[in-house]
Amino acid sequence: MARCLLCTSNDEQAVLEHLAEKLWDSRMGEFEIATPWADAGPYWQAKFREMAVSAKLALTA
């Protein structure tokens, strides 16, 4: 059985980065050319990191 990364990790920043990347990846089907997370650029990475924080707060509230 898989363990909950949110619940078991002691590295919150790594979890948020992982979540931001997965959120980014989930949106790639909407674009003509899929862009890897590493190439998303600082603006979009910052926006998706903000969304990751919001998602974490919603899931742990």
Summary of the structure (lengths in Angstrom):
residues: 61
radius of gyration: 12.5
end to end distance: 24.0
largest distance: 36.9
contacts: 126
relative contact order: 0.17
helix: 74%
strand: 0%
